[in-house]
């Protein structure tokens, strides 16, 4: 789980959306630990990528 509220805000500002909580097996601990699950769908990612590219000056855009 995101126990650091600042980390959660960073994820949300990057367009990740909380989609639930669950358990994740950690081999090193030989146990399951609680986790928050976040999702960034492809449509949102593509949209943000296009927006960011259009905001850059033409000389700085990736080719």
N, C-alpha and C positions, 0 to 999 in steps of 0.2 A: 504494500500500500504506500501511497505517497504520504509520508509523515511530515514532509517539509512543504508547507503551503506555498513557498516561493517556487519550488520545483513544479508544483501543480499549475501555478499561474504561467510559468514558462511554457509548459505543454499546451495549455489552453490558448495562449497568445500565438502559438505556432499552428493553431487550427486543429489540434488533436481534440477529440471529444471523448469524455468519459463514457464507457459503455458497460461498466459493471465491475464487480469485485469477484474474486475467486481465490483459488489456492494454486500454487505453483510448486512443483517438487524441486528441491535443491539437493543435489547429490552430496555436496560438501557437508551439508548439515544432516543428511540422512533424514530429512523431514520436509513437510510441506509448509510453506509460508504464505500468509495472506498477501494478495496483490490487487492493485487497481488496474483495470484494463482500459487502455486508451486506443482510439482508432482515428486514423487519418485516411479518409477515402480518396480514391484516385482522382475523382472529379474535382474535389477541393484542392488537392495538391497541384493538379494541372493548372487550375485557375490561378492559384497563388504564384506559381512559377511564371506564367504568362504576365501577370500583373507586375511582378518584380523585374522581369526583363524589360518591360516597357517603361519602367521608372528610371532605369539606368541611362546615362548619357550614351550616345551611339558608339563612342570609342571604347566603352567599357563592357559592352555586351559580349556574351560568350558566342563563339562561332559554331 
